[in-house]
Amino acid sequence: MAKAFSHRPSLVSWSDGGEVKHNGVTPGYLYAVSDDIGPDDVHPHPHPVNADRWEWLTNRELKLELIEQTIATDRERLTDEEVAEIRRKQKERGEESFAEHD
């Protein structure tokens, strides 16, 4: 999931089988936090993309270690047909993508 978001997509799809695909094209970077982190160092994102609130914001600068520079591959990217199908299903349910919000 982190690799997908490193490409700054406006749409991410996570299948029941665990396959993650996205529409991002920007080269990205994956980092690991190399500091010890305590409860006072982070807080939940006030407007998370995911209802489970797995997004967090930091309260201080943290030391990072570069793991990998990422390039989006064709296998990871959603096709135009897949994007159209996702958008159709969203519209049927009256939903919007995170990127479509103001």
N, C-alpha and C positions, 0 to 999 in steps of 0.2 A: 504494500500500500504506500509506504513512504517513497519508494522508487517511482510509482505512478505520479504521486503528488509533486515530485521533484521536477516534473516536466510542465508544471503549471497548467493542468487541464481545466477545462470548464465542465467536463463530464467524465465521470469514472463509473465503470460497471464492475461489479463483483458477483461472479456467478455462484450458484449453489455448490459447484465443484471447487471453488476457491480461486478460479482464474480471474485476474484483475486486468482490465483493459481500459484505455482512456483515449482522449482526443488531444492530448498535449504533444507539442513538438519541440519545445524549448529544451536544450541540453540542461541537465540538472546536476546536483551534487548531493551525496548522502554523507551525513556526519553522524558520529557517535558522540554523546556527551561524555567527557572524560573527567568531570567534576563529580563529587558526591552531591546528591540532591536530597534535600529534606522537604518536609511539608510546607515550610515557609518560603521555599524557592519557586513554587509554581502555584497557579490557580486555574480553575476550569475556564475555558473560553466562553465568553458570555453569549455567543451566537454560533454554536457548533454546527457543522454540516451534518453530523451524525447525532441522532437522538440519544445514543448511549453516552454522549459527552466524553469521548476519548481524546478530544483535543484540549491541550493545555497551553497556557502562556507562562513565560518565565517572569520572575520578579527581579532578576539580576542577570548580568552577563555570565555566561557559562563557557568553560573551556571546551572546545570541540576538537575532534580528530577526524580528518577526511577519510572516509572509507572508500568512496568510489565516485568518479565522474560518470554520469549516466547519459546515454543517448537513447532516445525512444526508437524502438525497432518496429517494423511493420507488424510483427506478430503481437506486440503489445498494444498497438493502436486499434481503436474502433474503426470499422469501415463506415463509409457513408450510409450504407444500408442499415448497419447496426445502430448508428446514431439516429436515423430516421425512425426506426422501430422503438427505441427508447423514448424519444420525444413523443411519439404517438401514444405509447402507454402512459407516459406522464400526463399528457393532455386528457386522456380518458379518466384518469384519477384526479384531475384538477390540481396537479402538482407542478412545481417549477424547479429547475436546477438552481443550485446555490448561486451560480454566476449570473442568473437571470434576475436576482433580487437587486434592489437599489442599494 
